[in-house]
């Protein structure tokens, strides 16, 4: 998992 993928997943739970 790269830093870009982590930021992408964080954006998902950040919206929740």
C-alpha atoms as one frame of an Amber mdcrd trajectory, in Angstrom:
protein
   0.000   0.000   0.000   1.482   3.311  -1.028   0.986   6.768   0.491  -1.368
   7.734  -2.335  -3.629   4.733  -1.731  -3.750   5.444   2.006  -4.724   9.074
   1.389  -7.452   7.836  -0.968  -8.905   5.471   1.677  -8.638   8.181   4.351
 -10.676  10.535   2.144 -13.384   7.833   2.115 -13.764   7.503   5.880 -13.211
  11.212   6.302 -16.429  11.828   4.348 -18.307   9.360   6.536
